[in-house]
């Protein structure tokens, strides 16, 4: 189970600014539906972001809203996204357009005795804010390394660093992780009392991601499998 440190911490005094231990609580991040599952604890937000691999990034455009899946990286209190400078999505996002970033981890399929109470055990984070372009080339290169190391921890120390041309040819966006919320569901189904005597199985089917053995590309010099691939695993602190 996720530690109880993250539960029942919904603020009672309305909006609150971000602190070292908490992300900002705003009218956009206060949870109205099942608030007992929510948290604004920075530690939980960071843990979920660090375990995830793909973020869905949404913003409004003149042609309507759009949501794209993107890899990302986190360093301290910043989230980094990247894309080609010619991308319409990136061109719009880098000018301070409000974005919404979501990351979801599925931990189990919750099968109840009634179809109404079926659910999913999950951990999710929603980050809101305005993304800005990282213009300094050294900072941009460090952000790209953070994205690589998020996908494969330690990989930036094994591979050739991006050269200046490659760094200049990539747009990197920084999104402060200040206005956000986490939401978690754990445990068995919540059947109605009158359904508990039904002869129907109920429970949880755990869900986990399994990574296979590394497969080399078969070209280039013969070298041992890199440590980042040989011992690949996602960081996982909040076990369910």
C-alpha positions as CSV (number, residue, x, y, z in Angstrom):
1,X,0.0,0.0,0.0
2,X,1.1,3.6,-0.5
3,X,2.2,5.1,2.8
4,X,-0.5,6.9,4.7
5,X,1.8,10.0,4.7
6,X,0.1,11.0,1.4
7,X,-3.5,10.5,2.5
8,X,-6.1,12.8,4.1
9,X,-3.9,15.8,3.5
10,X,-6.5,17.8,1.6
11,X,-6.2,21.5,2.7
12,X,-9.1,23.1,4.4
13,X,-8.1,26.7,3.9
14,X,-8.5,27.0,0.2
15,X,-5.7,28.0,-2.2
16,X,-2.1,27.7,-0.9
17,X,1.2,28.5,-2.5
18,X,3.8,26.0,-3.4
19,X,6.3,25.1,-0.7
20,X,9.3,22.8,-0.4
21,X,7.0,19.9,0.6
22,X,3.9,20.7,-1.3
23,X,2.8,21.8,-4.7
24,X,0.5,24.8,-5.0
25,X,-3.2,24.2,-4.1
26,X,-5.4,26.2,-6.5
27,X,-9.0,26.2,-7.6
28,X,-7.8,24.1,-10.6
29,X,-6.0,21.5,-8.5
30,X,-8.3,21.1,-5.5
31,X,-10.1,17.7,-6.0
32,X,-13.8,17.7,-5.9
33,X,-14.5,14.1,-6.7
34,X,-13.2,11.6,-4.0
35,X,-10.8,14.1,-2.5
36,X,-9.6,11.5,0.0
37,X,-7.7,9.9,-2.8
38,X,-5.9,13.1,-3.6
39,X,-2.6,14.7,-2.4
40,X,-0.6,17.8,-3.0
41,X,2.5,16.3,-1.3
42,X,5.5,17.0,-3.5
43,X,7.1,13.7,-2.6
44,X,4.2,11.7,-4.1
45,X,4.0,13.9,-7.2
46,X,7.7,13.4,-7.8
47,X,7.6,9.6,-7.2
48,X,4.8,9.1,-9.8
49,X,6.5,11.4,-12.3
50,X,9.8,9.5,-11.9
51,X,8.2,6.1,-12.4
52,X,6.2,7.1,-15.4
53,X,7.5,7.0,-19.0
54,X,5.0,8.8,-21.1
55,X,3.2,12.1,-20.4
56,X,0.1,13.3,-22.2
57,X,0.5,17.0,-22.8
58,X,-2.6,19.1,-23.7
59,X,-3.0,22.6,-24.8
60,X,-5.6,24.7,-26.6
61,X,-5.0,25.8,-30.2
62,X,-6.8,27.9,-32.7
63,X,-8.1,24.7,-34.2
64,X,-9.2,23.3,-30.9
65,X,-7.6,21.4,-28.0
66,X,-4.9,18.8,-28.7
67,X,-3.2,16.2,-26.5
68,X,0.1,14.5,-27.5
69,X,2.0,11.7,-25.8
70,X,5.6,12.8,-25.0
71,X,8.6,11.5,-23.1
72,X,9.8,13.8,-20.4
73,X,12.4,14.4,-17.7
74,X,12.3,15.8,-14.2
75,X,15.1,17.7,-12.5
76,X,14.3,19.0,-9.0
77,X,11.1,21.1,-9.4
78,X,11.0,21.3,-13.2
79,X,9.6,19.1,-15.8
80,X,11.2,19.1,-19.3
81,X,9.6,18.4,-22.6
82,X,11.3,18.5,-26.0
83,X,10.5,18.5,-29.7
84,X,11.5,19.7,-33.1
85,X,11.6,23.5,-33.6
86,X,9.2,23.1,-36.6
87,X,6.6,21.3,-34.5
88,X,3.4,23.4,-34.4
89,X,2.7,22.1,-30.9
90,X,6.2,23.1,-29.6
91,X,6.1,26.5,-31.3
92,X,2.8,27.3,-29.6
93,X,3.7,25.8,-26.2
94,X,7.0,27.7,-25.9
95,X,5.3,31.1,-25.9
96,X,3.8,30.7,-22.4
97,X,0.6,29.0,-23.5
98,X,-1.0,27.2,-20.6
99,X,-0.5,23.4,-20.8
100,X,-1.8,20.4,-18.9
101,X,0.6,17.4,-18.4
102,X,-0.8,14.1,-17.1
103,X,1.0,10.9,-16.1
104,X,-0.9,7.8,-15.1
105,X,0.4,4.5,-13.7
106,X,-2.0,1.5,-13.8
107,X,-1.5,-0.9,-10.8
108,X,-4.5,-3.2,-11.0
109,X,-7.8,-4.1,-12.5
110,X,-10.5,-3.9,-9.9
111,X,-13.2,-6.5,-10.6
112,X,-16.3,-6.1,-8.4
113,X,-19.4,-8.2,-8.0
114,X,-21.4,-5.6,-9.8
115,X,-20.5,-4.0,-13.1
116,X,-21.1,-0.6,-11.5
117,X,-18.3,-0.9,-9.0
118,X,-15.6,-2.1,-11.4
119,X,-12.6,0.2,-11.3
120,X,-8.8,0.5,-11.7
121,X,-6.1,0.9,-9.1
122,X,-3.9,3.8,-10.3
123,X,-1.5,6.6,-9.4
124,X,-1.8,9.7,-11.4
125,X,-0.4,13.3,-11.5
126,X,-1.8,16.4,-13.3
127,X,0.6,19.3,-13.7
128,X,-0.7,22.7,-14.8
129,X,1.3,25.8,-15.8
130,X,2.9,27.7,-18.6
131,X,5.9,26.1,-20.4
132,X,8.8,28.3,-21.4
133,X,11.6,27.6,-23.8
134,X,15.0,26.8,-22.4
135,X,17.3,29.1,-24.4
136,X,20.7,28.7,-22.7
137,X,22.5,26.0,-24.6
138,X,24.2,24.5,-21.5
139,X,20.9,24.4,-19.7
140,X,19.2,22.9,-22.7
141,X,21.9,20.2,-23.0
142,X,21.4,19.3,-19.3
143,X,17.7,19.1,-19.8
144,X,18.1,16.7,-22.7
145,X,20.3,14.6,-20.5
146,X,17.6,14.6,-17.9
147,X,15.1,13.3,-20.4
148,X,17.4,10.6,-21.6
149,X,18.2,9.5,-18.0
150,X,14.5,9.5,-17.1
151,X,13.9,6.9,-19.8
152,X,17.1,4.9,-19.1
153,X,18.7,5.9,-15.8
154,X,22.5,6.5,-16.3
155,X,22.3,6.4,-20.0
156,X,23.6,9.9,-20.6
157,X,26.9,8.8,-19.0
158,X,27.3,5.9,-21.5
159,X,26.3,7.5,-24.8
160,X,27.8,10.3,-26.8
161,X,26.6,13.7,-25.6
162,X,24.5,15.8,-28.0
163,X,26.7,18.1,-29.9
164,X,26.1,21.8,-30.3
165,X,24.2,21.4,-33.6
166,X,21.9,18.8,-32.1
167,X,21.2,20.9,-29.0
168,X,20.5,24.0,-31.2
169,X,18.2,21.9,-33.3
170,X,16.0,20.8,-30.4
171,X,13.5,22.9,-28.6
172,X,13.3,22.2,-24.9
173,X,10.4,23.4,-22.7
174,X,10.5,23.8,-18.9
175,X,7.4,23.5,-16.9
176,X,7.6,24.3,-13.2
177,X,6.1,21.5,-11.0
178,X,4.3,24.0,-8.8
179,X,0.6,23.7,-9.6
180,X,-0.2,20.0,-9.5
181,X,-2.1,17.3,-7.8
182,X,-1.8,13.5,-7.4
183,X,-4.6,11.0,-7.1
184,X,-4.3,7.3,-6.1
185,X,-6.7,4.4,-5.8
186,X,-5.7,1.3,-4.0
187,X,-7.3,-1.8,-2.6
188,X,-10.2,-4.2,-3.4
189,X,-13.5,-3.4,-5.0
190,X,-16.1,-1.5,-2.9
191,X,-19.2,-3.7,-3.4
192,X,-22.6,-2.8,-2.0
193,X,-23.4,-4.8,1.2
194,X,-26.3,-6.6,-0.5
195,X,-24.0,-7.9,-3.2
196,X,-21.5,-9.5,-0.9
197,X,-23.5,-12.8,-0.8
198,X,-23.6,-13.2,-4.5
199,X,-21.7,-16.2,-5.9
200,X,-19.5,-13.9,-8.0
201,X,-15.7,-13.7,-7.7
202,X,-14.4,-10.2,-6.9
203,X,-10.8,-9.0,-6.4
204,X,-7.9,-7.3,-8.1
205,X,-5.8,-8.4,-11.0
206,X,-2.4,-6.8,-10.5
207,X,-0.8,-4.9,-13.4
208,X,2.9,-4.6,-13.9
209,X,5.3,-3.6,-16.7
210,X,7.9,-6.3,-17.5
211,X,11.1,-5.4,-19.4
212,X,12.7,-8.1,-21.5
213,X,16.3,-8.9,-22.2
214,X,18.2,-6.3,-24.2
215,X,18.6,-7.0,-27.9
216,X,21.5,-5.4,-29.6
217,X,21.2,-3.6,-33.0
218,X,23.6,-6.1,-34.6
219,X,25.8,-3.4,-36.2
220,X,28.8,-1.5,-35.1
221,X,31.6,-2.7,-32.8
222,X,30.9,-5.7,-30.6
223,X,30.6,-4.4,-27.0
224,X,29.0,-5.7,-23.8
225,X,25.4,-4.7,-23.0
226,X,25.4,-1.3,-21.3
227,X,24.5,-1.3,-17.6
228,X,21.6,1.0,-18.2
229,X,20.0,-1.7,-20.4
230,X,21.3,-4.9,-18.6
231,X,19.8,-4.0,-15.3
232,X,16.8,-1.9,-16.5
233,X,14.1,-1.1,-14.0
234,X,11.8,1.8,-13.3
235,X,12.1,3.5,-10.0
236,X,9.2,2.4,-7.8
237,X,8.7,3.7,-4.3
238,X,4.9,3.8,-4.0
239,X,4.0,0.2,-4.2
240,X,0.4,-0.9,-4.3
